[in-house]
Amino acid sequence: MKFRSKVKRSAFDDMSISSEIPRSDWHNGQSPIGLFVCDFDGTLLRTDRSFSNDDLEALKKLGELGIARAIATGRSLYSINTLPISNLPVDFLIFSSGAGINRHADGLIIRKTGMEAHQVRQAIQILQANRLDFMVHRPIPDNHAFCYFASTADNADFKRRIDIYRQFATPLDRKQDGFDRATQLLAVVPPGDARPLIQTLRRAMPDFNIIQTTSPLDGCSTWIEIFPPTVSKSLAAEWLAGKFSLNANQALSIGNDYNDLDLLDWAGCSFVVRNAPPDLTGRFPTVASNDNGGVAEAVRRWLASDSFNHL
């Protein structure tokens, strides 16, 4: 049985800033018959940072069939555009775990969401009280830039992320003077069981959406992403589906990590790639790994299923 993610809504709801695009401009003026939403790192993107030809052909096939195609990634627009994606056959990029949506053909940001200054300060205080190392990311489209705060001296993954974005990273003033709106906060937790800490943060921050993901840098640290409750991959996918008068039962999702859970629960048909953690492969139908055409296999299985043939 699938359970939909329940995200508490609050005063954050007014933080969503959307540019409404005329319906005739969506998907080449056509009305798509379904929605494909796929995670990026570890799902579509292979370990060597390339794409499988089989996966690319499957994406083209979806477009020919009138399926709107979206990538859903935790990366910022800046980060994902450091990779060769200009010719990737997709229609939309859901970036920063759903904080923004970009129309791939022309680069237009059609939806963006942020946190207000007083909520940013509240989150900072809670992370500091829990002695966490974290970043505070600027509003979209500049959310690749961040301020950082170190509570500990030995967090290799945290330091590595700062080094990667050194030109965009500045220390956070302990008084937080002048810090205004933000897209998100991201805490980096060294390898180990982070579940008790995540539960502690969720109790302390009921008006935020807290998302767990595995560090894409060392593959074993935990990143804890903190957003307003209007932000998740599933909420962005649901918003996008609504623009096409589609619902979850007309959607296919594919993922590989914990930050895909809400999306996998939302879509009517979901798969995880074989390189996903065991508790995900035990919960969702599993396809080949990201290095072996898992996306193409998921697409084939969906197109052959009763759920697709009844769209």
Long-range contacts (C-beta under 8 A, 24 or more apart in sequence): 2-265, 2-270, 3-265, 4-234, 4-265, 4-266, 5-232, 5-234, 5-261, 5-262, 5-265, 5-266, 7-209, 7-229, 7-232, 7-235, 7-262, 8-206, 8-207, 8-229, 9-229, 9-230, 10-207, 10-229, 11-207, 12-115, 12-116, 12-119, 12-207, 12-228, 12-229, 12-230, 13-229, 13-230, 15-113, 15-114, 15-115, 15-116, 15-228, 15-230, 16-111, 16-112, 16-113, 16-230, 17-111, 17-112, 17-113, 17-114, 18-110, 18-111, 18-112, 18-239, 19-108, 19-109, 19-110, 19-111, 21-103, 21-108, 21-110, 21-243, 23-243, 26-243, 26-244, 27-68, 27-91, 27-244, 30-66, 31-66, 31-244, 31-245, 32-66, 32-67, 32-68, 32-244, 32-246, 33-65, 33-66, 33-67, 33-250, 33-311, 34-65, 34-66, 34-67, 34-68, 34-246, 34-250, 34-251, 34-252, 34-308, 34-311, 35-67, 35-68, 35-70, 35-237, 35-240, 35-241, 35-244, 35-246, 35-250, 35-251, 35-252, 36-62, 36-67, 36-68, 36-69, 36-70, 36-251, 36-252, 36-299, 37-70, 37-71, 37-72, 37-94, 37-233, 37-237, 37-251, 37-252, 37-253, 37-254, 37-263, 37-267, 38-69, 38-70, 38-71, 38-72, 38-253, 38-254, 38-255, 38-295, 39-71, 39-72, 39-73, 39-233, 39-254, 39-255, 39-256, 39-257, 39-260, 39-263, 40-71, 40-72, 40-73, 40-75, 40-80, 41-73, 41-74, 41-75, 41-216, 41-256, 42-216, 42-256, 42-257, 42-273, 42-275, 42-276, 42-290, 43-254, 43-255, 43-256, 43-260, 43-273, 43-290, 43-294, 43-295, 44-71, 44-254, 44-290, 44-295, 45-83, 45-290, 46-290, 46-291, 47-290, 47-291, 48-291, 49-83, 51-88, 52-291, 52-292, 52-293, 52-295, 52-296, 54-293, 54-296, 55-293, 55-294, 55-295, 55-296, 56-88, 56-89, 57-296, 58-295, 58-296, 58-299, 58-300, 59-88, 59-89, 59-90, 59-295, 59-299, 60-89, 61-299, 61-303, 62-299, 63-89, 63-91, 65-303, 68-92, 68-240, 68-244, 68-246, 70-94, 70-101, 70-237, 70-240, 72-97, 72-98, 72-233, 72-236, 72-237, 72-253, 72-260, 72-263, 73-97, 74-213, 74-216, 74-225, 74-259, 76-137, 76-143, 76-144, 77-102, 77-109, 77-140, 77-141, 77-144, 78-143, 78-144, 79-144, 92-240, 94-233, 94-236, 94-237, 94-240, 96-137, 96-140, 96-143, 96-183, 96-184, 96-231, 97-184, 97-211, 97-225, 97-227, 97-231, 97-232, 97-233, 97-259, 98-227, 98-231, 98-232, 98-233, 98-234, 98-235, 98-236, 98-237, 99-140, 99-143, 99-183, 99-184, 99-227, 99-231, 100-140, 100-141, 100-143, 100-183, 101-236, 101-239, 101-240, 109-140, 109-141, 111-236, 111-239, 112-139, 112-140, 112-141, 113-140, 113-183, 113-227, 113-228, 113-230, 113-231, 114-139, 114-140, 114-181, 114-182, 114-183, 114-228, 115-181, 115-182, 115-183, 115-184, 115-227, 115-228, 116-181, 117-179, 117-180, 117-181, 119-207, 119-208, 119-228, 120-179, 120-180, 120-181, 120-182, 120-185, 121-176, 121-179, 122-205, 123-185, 123-205, 123-208, 123-226, 124-149, 124-172, 124-176, 124-179, 124-185, 126-201, 126-204, 126-205, 127-185, 127-187, 127-201, 127-226, 130-197, 130-200, 130-201, 130-204, 132-187, 132-188, 132-189, 132-224, 133-158, 133-187, 133-188, 134-185, 134-186, 134-187, 134-188, 135-161, 135-162, 135-169, 135-185, 135-186, 135-188, 136-172, 136-179, 136-182, 136-185, 137-182, 137-183, 137-184, 137-185, 137-186, 138-182, 138-183, 139-181, 139-182, 139-183, 140-183, 143-182, 143-183, 143-184, 144-168, 145-169, 146-170, 146-186, 147-171, 147-172, 147-173, 147-179, 148-172, 149-174, 154-190, 155-188, 155-190, 156-190, 156-218, 157-188, 157-190, 157-215, 157-217, 157-218, 157-221, 158-188, 160-217, 160-218, 161-188, 161-217, 164-217, 183-227, 184-225, 184-226, 184-227, 184-231, 185-225, 185-226, 186-223, 186-224, 186-225, 186-226, 187-223, 187-224, 187-226, 188-215, 188-221, 188-222, 188-223, 188-224, 189-221, 189-222, 189-223, 189-224, 190-221, 191-218, 191-220, 191-221, 191-222, 192-222, 194-222, 194-224, 197-224, 198-222, 198-224, 201-226, 211-258, 211-259, 212-258, 212-259, 213-257, 213-258, 213-259, 214-257, 214-258, 214-277, 225-259, 232-262, 232-263, 233-259, 233-260, 233-262, 233-263, 234-262, 234-263, 234-265, 234-266, 235-262, 237-263, 237-266, 237-267, 238-266, 249-307, 250-311, 252-298, 252-299, 252-302, 252-308, 254-287, 254-294, 254-295, 254-298, 255-280, 256-280, 256-290, 268-307, 269-302, 269-305, 269-307, 269-308, 271-297, 271-298, 271-301, 271-302
